[in-house]
Amino acid sequence: PPPHGGGRAGEKRQGKRVKRGKRIMPEFFLLVLSKIWSTLLAMAPYLMIGFLVAGVLSVFISPAWVERRLGGRGSGAIMRASLFGVPLPLCSCGVIPVAASLRRNGASKGATMAFLLSTPQTGVDSIMATFSLLGPVFAVFRPIAAFLTGVLGGVTIEALGADPADTAPATVRSGACGACADDASGSKPLRIARYALITLPRDIAKPLLIGLLAAGLISAVVPEDFFAGRWGSGLPAMLAMMLMGMPLYVCATSSIPIAAAMIGIGLSPGAALVFLMTGPATNAAAITTVWKLFGRRTAALYLAVVAVSALGSGLILDWVYRAGDFTPGQGTHRMVPPNVQIVLALMLLGVLFHALIPRRSRPVAPSEPGVGDESTVVLTIDGMRCSQCEETLRRAILDEPGVTDVTVSRAERQAVLRGQGYDLDHIRQTIAALGYSAHA
């Protein structure tokens, strides 16, 4: 017999199933889009403010400025390094070359690791986004946890991180000040706007959009009480979030929508904090680079500090929420008028999609040096992931004697050097010391 019955009755039943399937798919996509849009509405006002503040910091408190002020040893240098790292909008890959540059410019291992631990966990943009989706308690607790993680890691690694393969930091050349100067092309308001609307979004646009999509899917597919009564709170949930977060390559801002969606289906704030701490601070690229630059013992201590700090912070945060009877994200979306939310959400989408447009640069042909002439060398560089990678490499190469001009392009995977009498082998060693590889 026919699988759906015979005659007109079977045809009707089959037709109903087809129509119901066609109706469910559009409804599902609309539900996912509505969840993404509601998350975007809540994030947009605060994230745009965070972008603006990050632009101000990029002009007045640049990584080069930080590098010049984090030398020395002792607990004071470790605390300063951890504190400076909290507001800086550096992603989990961009902080690595800055930390390596800190080490090259005389910072102790403890101060360098404190900066490397605290910086990727948070930043002004992620603090504002945390406030928008997870509420003021979470937004205040998260940077405090990042600061304390940096201090704990710096002190621990300074005391126990001596590695036989570790080498002392290179001394700073007398010409370093020129390389550390801020790129002052244009007025300060223009540079602030350029960083806030172009440079920073270019670093986080793709992971943030992926995070929004993941949050929409989680909210649409997973039941709201999925974690309730199972393993949504306590140490088992935090261990699960730590195991999920450690290998992932996520930034401090793009992981917030995912954490908010998981809290919405019953995960505790403390377990979500563990994910927000371990995801940005640990990933395969970061651990490999730490191992390469600072030794295996330091890499092991780095992982241990992140794990202990994340679990401890998660347990404390859950206690704070229980003691104060707080609710993550309660009321923050009502602080901005709906019309303003819509306008800023559309602006944010425009900024993010504009950041995804690939930049194209004209190819540069290398030139052979003549007697007393400048030469141009094009180096292919592997490992660049963000605009901070470009800037760190540009400053490090420009610090080399004989180099008069450098252009670094992440999209083209290359650096164009111009100058006279520079040591190309030493430049390659400098690039390798920052965690990249270069070849002509």
Disulfide bonds with the S-S distance in Angstrom:
none
